Amino acid sequence: MIATDQHPESLGGAQVSIRLQKKFLEKAGHQVTIVAPGMHRDHPHDPCYVDLPSFPITFDREYALTKPGRRSDRALDAEMAKRGHVDVVHVQGDFWGAAIGLRFAQRHELPVVLTFHNNMEFGLRKTVPFPKLATKMLLSLEGRSLGGQMSLLRPDAWRYLNELALRADAVTAPSNHFAALLRQKGVANDIDVVRTGADDDIIDDVLAHVDRTPPSRPTLVWMGRMSHEKRILEFLQAVKLSGANAEVRLYGQGLLLSRAREFIVKNKLRDRVVLAGKVPYRDALAAIASADALMQTSIGFETQGMTVFEAAALGTTSVVCDPNIAAELPDGVYIEPDDDSVESLAATITQVVDSRASGDLPRPSPNAAESLRQSAQTAAMIDVYERVTA
């Protein structure tokens, strides 16, 4: 059973990771159930989903919240009673999904694998006006949901995560740099690094059908949630500053979508920047495969940065602004700006466009791509499951 904060059909990297994990676990012969808050907009349905009672928490109704407690416990127990035996509870969330999954495991005396996807301390600083107050509230809610506090760390975001880790039999992280940060902050010592890979089947299908014929001008793609921590506005500023003759395609939605649209119109970038919106996963990978470069612009927030691994598996170069993410990648699959300034990013955009025009833009090698597929990562996670159930 996988428990998570947001429905797997909602927008986000963790959700893509969970859908991929489900697919490749099922291909390996395992039964998967995913427990999450019910969505409040139309979305694909899957028999493996358990949609708990919830209420929307964003204006676009993309995300929802389920309150951990007796009501959610009863709803989950009733549904899981119809589905047979559970061997492992895999918590892939940090908030209500984590509490709901851990409560279920405690009630039924089941082993827990916990995957940390979220740099919570950074995220709170970037997304809420009073992060210290928010952390205090979260710690209080966590203690009430999980039956008291166990951590000896000082009361901050890392203590919050440590409370979760202390209740798990194994902890995993999607990158070496995030695992190192969790160890440094005292969240957990024994951490398995299991990345999210690129979907083998879709990668093969996209590569078989993608048109690699270069368009009349270079194409850059940016993908993700349009929010402050993703630096979408800084990216648009760099596009403007570079003056590069390229088509820039933005895929995704989010709270800054309207501001991004206003910036494009105000700065007369409509001839270069296209708001492509949210697209299905295969279409997103096809867009990456046909692009000259993928732009990864967040810094200090991503715990893995999935799209750059997908780009490498597809043979597309990435511009990687976060040095921690760059350090996770094989050589030859990315270009890194000199620093975190808009000016450096603009210079790198110009470099990519000029390299494409001269024919010198590198592409990742097939050997680098093979290790980044999901099948290899699922095999590693199954090893963790077998260890905690032994």
Residue pairs with C-beta under 8 A, 6 or more apart in sequence:
1 32
1 33
1 34
1 35
1 80
1 86
1 88
1 89
1 90
1 101
1 104
2 18
2 21
2 22
2 32
2 33
2 34
2 35
2 90
2 91
2 92
2 101
3 35
3 36
3 89
3 90
3 91
3 92
3 93
3 97
3 98
3 100
3 101
3 102
3 104
4 14
4 15
4 18
4 34
4 35
4 36
4 91
4 92
4 93
4 97
4 101
5 14
5 36
5 37
5 93
5 94
5 95
5 96
5 97
5 98
6 12
6 14
6 15
6 36
6 37
6 63
6 64
6 93
6 97
7 15
7 36
7 37
7 38
7 39
7 43
7 49
7 51
7 64
8 15
8 18
8 19
8 22
8 34
8 36
8 49
9 15
9 19
9 39
9 43
9 44
10 39
10 43
10 62
10 63
11 62
11 225
11 252
11 253
11 254
11 278
12 225
13 117
13 196
13 224
13 302
13 304
13 306
13 307
14 92
14 93
14 117
14 118
16 196
16 281
16 306
17 92
17 117
17 174
17 196
17 306
18 34
18 92
19 281
20 196
20 197
20 199
20 374
21 32
21 196
21 374
21 378
21 381
22 32
22 34
22 48
23 199
23 374
24 200
24 374
24 375
24 377
24 378
25 32
25 378
25 381
25 382
26 32
28 378
28 379
28 382
30 382
31 84
32 48
33 48
33 50
33 80
33 83
33 86
34 46
34 48
34 49
34 50
35 50
35 52
35 76
35 97
35 100
35 101
35 104
36 49
36 50
36 51
36 52
36 66
36 97
37 51
37 52
37 54
37 64
37 65
37 66
37 96
37 97
38 51
38 52
38 53
38 54
38 64
38 66
39 51
39 61
39 62
39 64
40 54
40 55
40 56
40 61
40 64
41 60
41 61
41 62
50 76
50 79
50 80
52 66
52 72
52 75
52 76
52 100
53 66
53 71
53 72
53 75
54 64
54 65
54 66
55 64
55 65
56 63
56 64
57 63
57 64
57 65
58 255
60 253
62 253
65 96
66 72
66 96
66 97
66 100
67 96
68 96
68 99
68 100
68 103
68 145
69 145
72 100
73 100
73 103
73 104
73 107
76 100
76 104
77 104
77 107
80 86
80 104
86 108
86 110
87 110
87 111
87 385
87 389
88 110
88 111
88 112
88 113
88 385
88 388
88 389
89 101
89 102
89 104
89 105
89 110
89 111
89 112
89 113
90 101
90 112
90 113
90 114
90 115
90 385
91 97
91 98
91 101
91 102
91 112
91 113
91 114
91 115
91 164
91 168
92 115
92 117
93 101
93 117
94 116
94 117
94 118
94 120
94 160
94 161
94 164
95 138
98 114
98 164
99 142
99 145
99 146
101 112
102 112
102 146
102 164
102 167
103 145
103 146
104 110
105 111
105 112
105 167
106 147
106 167
111 169
111 170
111 388
111 389
112 167
112 168
112 169
112 170
112 388
113 168
113 169
113 170
113 171
113 172
113 381
113 384
113 385
113 388
114 164
114 165
114 167
114 168
114 170
114 171
114 172
115 171
115 172
115 173
115 174
115 194
116 161
116 165
116 171
116 172
116 173
116 178
116 182
116 187
116 303
117 174
117 303
118 303
119 178
119 181
119 300
119 301
119 302
119 303
120 157
120 160
120 161
121 156
121 157
121 158
121 185
122 229
122 300
122 301
123 229
123 301
124 131
124 134
124 135
124 157
125 131
126 227
126 228
126 229
126 301
127 227
127 228
127 229
128 134
135 155
135 156
135 157
135 160
136 155
138 160
139 149
139 155
139 159
139 160
139 163
142 149
142 160
142 163
142 164
143 149
143 163
146 163
146 167
149 163
150 163
150 166
150 167
151 159
151 162
151 163
151 166
153 159
153 162
153 185
153 186
158 185
158 186
158 187
161 182
161 185
161 187
162 186
162 187
162 188
165 171
165 182
165 187
165 188
169 388
170 190
170 192
170 384
170 387
170 388
171 182
171 187
171 188
171 190
171 191
171 192
172 191
172 192
172 193
172 194
172 381
172 384
173 179
173 182
173 191
173 192
173 193
173 194
173 303
174 193
174 194
174 195
174 196
174 303
174 304
175 193
175 195
175 303
175 304
175 305
175 324
175 325
175 328
176 193
176 327
176 328
177 324
177 325
177 327
177 328
178 303
178 304
178 324
179 191
179 193
182 188
182 191
183 189
183 191
192 380
192 384
194 377
194 380
194 381
194 384
195 304
195 309
195 328
195 372
195 377
196 304
196 306
196 309
196 374
196 377
197 309
197 313
197 372
197 373
197 374
197 375
197 376
197 377
197 378
198 285
198 309
198 310
198 313
198 314
198 372
198 373
198 374
199 281
199 285
199 373
199 374
200 373
200 374
200 375
202 281
202 282
202 285
203 285
203 310
203 313
203 314
203 369
203 373
205 282
206 282
206 285
206 286
206 289
206 314
207 289
207 314
207 315
209 286
210 286
210 289
210 290
210 314
211 290
212 289
212 290
214 292
214 356
215 247
217 245
217 246
217 247
218 244
218 245
218 246
218 247
218 292
218 293
218 352
218 353
218 356
218 357
219 246
219 247
219 248
219 249
219 290
219 291
219 292
220 246
220 247
220 248
220 249
220 291
220 292
220 293
220 294
220 295
220 319
220 349
220 352
221 248
221 249
221 250
221 251
221 287
221 288
221 291
221 293
221 294
221 295
222 232
222 235
222 248
222 249
222 250
222 251
222 252
222 294
222 295
222 297
223 250
223 251
223 252
223 284
223 287
223 288
223 294
223 307
224 230
224 232
224 251
224 252
224 254
224 298
224 307
225 252
225 253
225 254
226 232
226 250
226 252
226 253
226 254
226 255
226 256
226 257
226 260
227 254
227 255
227 256
228 256
229 298
229 301
230 254
230 297
230 298
230 301
231 297
231 298
231 299
231 321
232 250
232 254
232 256
232 260
232 297
233 256
233 259
233 260
233 263
234 297
234 342
234 345
235 295
235 297
235 345
236 260
236 263
236 264
236 267
236 269
236 273
237 263
237 342
237 346
238 342
238 343
238 345
238 346
238 349
239 248
239 269
239 272
239 273
239 346
239 349
240 267
240 269
241 342
241 343
241 346
242 346
242 347
242 349
242 350
242 353
243 350
244 349
244 350
244 352
244 353
245 272
245 353
246 272
246 292
246 349
246 352
246 353
247 272
247 274
248 269
248 272
248 273
248 274
248 295
249 273
249 274
249 276
249 287
249 291
250 260
250 273
250 274
250 275
250 276
251 276
251 277
251 278
251 279
251 284
251 287
252 277
252 278
253 277
253 278
257 275
260 275
261 275
263 269
264 270
264 273
264 275
276 287
279 287
285 310
285 314
288 294
288 307
288 310
288 311
288 314
288 316
289 314
289 315
289 316
291 316
292 316
292 317
292 352
292 356
292 361
293 316
293 317
293 318
293 319
293 335
293 352
293 361
294 307
294 308
294 311
294 316
294 317
294 318
294 319
295 318
295 319
295 349
296 302
296 305
296 307
296 308
296 318
296 319
296 320
296 321
296 322
296 325
297 319
297 321
297 345
298 305
298 321
298 322
299 321
299 322
299 340
300 322
300 324
301 322
302 322
302 324
302 325
304 325
304 328
305 320
305 322
305 325
305 328
307 318
308 318
308 320
308 325
308 329
308 333
308 334
309 329
309 372
310 372
311 317
311 318
311 333
311 364
312 318
312 329
312 330
312 333
312 334
312 364
312 368
312 369
312 372
313 364
313 369
313 372
313 373
314 369
315 363
315 364
315 366
315 369
316 363
316 364
317 333
317 334
317 335
317 352
317 361
317 362
317 363
317 364
318 329
318 333
318 334
318 335
319 334
319 335
319 336
319 337
319 345
319 348
319 349
319 352
320 326
320 329
320 334
320 335
320 336
321 336
321 337
321 340
321 345
323 336
326 334
326 336
330 364
330 368
330 371
332 362
332 364
332 365
332 368
333 364
333 368
335 348
335 351
335 352
336 348
337 344
337 345
337 347
337 348
338 344
338 347
352 361
355 361
355 362
